Amino acid sequence: MAKEGKKLIANNKKAFHDYFIEENFEAGISLAGTEVKSLRMGKCSIKESFVRIEKGEVIIYGMHISPYEKGNIFNKDPLRPRKLLLHKFEINKMIGQMQQKGYTLVPLNVYFKGSYVKVEIGLAKGKKLYDKRQDIAKKDQQREAEKQFKRNMRF
């Protein structure tokens, strides 16, 4: 039984801009049938979503999955909280690091892995304004260096 590759549904570019991502976790997600059909059509957004741990369960809030057009009465609320499926030792590890070092959990990607929907969540530490400015300056320098390299390759 060979698994297919990853098919990206949604990603959260803003998370990499606002946070230092220390560690990534891959989690399954508990969904209804019409939600999976909507995800297959690529109708998902995780821009304003966040992850919390409550009573030993990891829950994602604010993940918007558009209602499936042909789903009628079986459609669920597009912004309902959804349970993420992780091993107990992973949840305990997250809880420990969040309590000690002031980390938070941020959803990074939603994708299909084979026929399963997976969410990649990152253990993240918030960036200060000057950190964001440094990142932008590094990107600008790298872009300039690439332009120079392309110009030099022409001659």
C-alpha positions as CSV (number, residue, x, y, z in Angstrom):
1,M,0.0,0.0,0.0
2,A,2.1,2.9,-1.3
3,K,0.9,6.3,-0.1
4,E,0.6,9.1,-2.6
5,G,2.5,12.4,-2.1
6,K,1.2,15.5,-0.4
7,K,-1.4,17.6,-2.1
8,L,-1.5,21.1,-0.5
9,I,-4.9,22.5,0.2
10,A,-4.1,25.7,2.2
11,N,-1.0,27.2,3.8
12,N,-0.5,30.0,6.3
13,K,2.3,32.3,4.9
14,K,1.7,34.9,7.6
15,A,2.7,32.4,10.4
16,F,6.3,32.4,9.1
17,H,6.3,36.2,9.0
18,D,4.9,36.6,12.6
19,Y,6.5,33.7,14.4
20,F,9.8,31.7,14.7
21,I,8.7,28.1,14.0
22,E,10.7,25.8,16.4
23,E,9.1,22.4,15.7
24,N,6.5,21.0,13.4
25,F,3.9,18.3,14.2
26,E,1.7,16.5,11.7
27,A,-1.9,16.0,13.0
28,G,-5.0,14.3,11.6
29,I,-8.2,16.2,11.8
30,S,-11.7,15.1,12.7
31,L,-14.0,16.1,9.8
32,A,-17.5,15.4,8.5
33,G,-18.0,13.9,5.0
34,T,-19.2,17.1,3.3
35,E,-16.1,18.9,4.7
36,V,-13.8,16.4,3.1
37,K,-15.6,16.9,-0.2
38,S,-15.2,20.7,0.1
39,L,-11.5,20.3,0.9
40,R,-11.0,18.2,-2.2
41,M,-12.3,21.2,-4.1
42,G,-9.7,23.3,-2.3
43,K,-12.1,25.5,-0.3
44,C,-10.2,26.0,2.9
45,S,-8.6,29.0,4.7
46,I,-6.4,28.9,7.8
47,K,-5.3,32.6,7.8
48,E,-7.1,33.6,11.0
49,S,-7.0,30.2,12.7
50,F,-5.3,29.2,15.9
51,V,-4.7,26.1,18.0
52,R,-5.4,25.5,21.7
53,I,-5.0,22.5,24.0
54,E,-8.1,22.0,26.2
55,K,-8.5,19.1,28.6
56,G,-5.8,17.1,26.9
57,E,-7.3,17.6,23.4
58,V,-5.9,19.7,20.6
59,I,-8.5,21.9,18.9
60,I,-8.2,24.2,15.9
61,Y,-10.4,27.3,15.9
62,G,-11.2,29.7,13.0
63,M,-10.3,27.2,10.2
64,H,-12.8,28.1,7.5
65,I,-14.0,25.2,5.3
66,S,-16.7,26.4,2.8
67,P,-19.9,24.5,2.8
68,Y,-20.2,21.8,0.1
69,E,-22.6,23.0,-2.6
70,K,-24.4,19.6,-2.9
71,G,-24.3,18.9,0.9
72,N,-27.7,20.5,1.8
73,I,-28.7,19.4,5.4
74,F,-25.4,17.5,6.0
75,N,-23.3,20.7,5.9
76,K,-21.6,21.8,9.1
77,D,-20.8,25.3,10.4
78,P,-17.8,26.5,8.3
79,L,-16.0,27.9,11.4
80,R,-16.8,25.2,13.9
81,P,-13.9,24.1,16.2
82,R,-12.3,20.8,15.0
83,K,-10.4,18.3,17.0
84,L,-6.9,17.5,15.9
85,L,-5.6,13.9,16.3
86,L,-2.2,13.5,17.9
87,H,-0.5,11.0,20.1
88,K,-0.7,11.6,23.9
89,F,3.1,12.0,24.2
90,E,3.1,14.7,21.4
91,I,0.4,16.6,23.3
92,N,2.3,16.4,26.6
93,K,5.4,17.6,24.9
94,M,3.6,20.6,23.5
95,I,2.0,21.4,26.8
96,G,5.4,21.3,28.6
97,Q,7.1,23.6,26.1
98,M,4.1,26.0,26.0
99,Q,4.2,26.4,29.8
100,Q,7.9,26.7,30.1
101,K,9.1,28.9,27.3
102,G,6.0,30.9,26.2
103,Y,5.4,29.1,23.0
104,T,2.1,29.0,21.0
105,L,0.7,26.6,18.5
106,V,0.1,27.8,14.9
107,P,-1.4,25.9,12.0
108,L,1.0,26.0,9.0
109,N,-0.5,23.8,6.2
110,V,-3.5,21.7,5.4
111,Y,-2.9,18.9,2.9
112,F,-4.0,15.5,1.7
113,K,-1.6,12.7,2.5
114,G,-2.9,9.8,0.5
115,S,-6.6,9.9,1.3
116,Y,-6.2,11.5,4.7
117,V,-6.5,15.2,5.5
118,K,-3.5,16.4,7.6
119,V,-2.8,19.6,9.4
120,E,0.8,20.7,10.0
121,I,1.0,22.7,13.2
122,G,4.1,24.5,14.4
123,L,5.4,25.2,17.9
124,A,6.1,28.9,17.5
125,K,7.5,31.9,19.4
126,G,6.3,35.4,18.5
127,K,8.6,37.7,16.6
128,K,9.2,41.3,17.7
129,L,8.9,44.2,15.2
130,Y,12.7,44.4,14.8
131,D,12.9,40.7,14.0
132,K,10.3,41.2,11.2
133,R,12.4,44.1,9.8
134,Q,15.5,42.0,9.9
135,D,13.8,39.2,7.9
136,I,12.5,41.7,5.3
137,A,16.1,43.2,5.0
138,K,17.5,39.7,4.5
139,K,15.0,38.9,1.8
140,D,15.8,42.2,0.0
141,Q,19.5,41.4,0.1
142,Q,19.0,37.9,-1.2
143,R,16.8,39.3,-4.0
144,E,19.5,41.9,-4.9
145,A,22.2,39.2,-4.9
146,E,20.2,37.0,-7.3
147,K,19.7,40.0,-9.7
148,Q,23.4,40.7,-9.6
149,F,24.2,37.0,-10.3
150,K,21.8,36.9,-13.2
151,R,23.4,40.1,-14.7
152,N,26.9,38.6,-14.3
153,M,25.8,35.3,-16.0
154,R,24.8,37.2,-19.2
155,F,28.3,38.4,-19.9
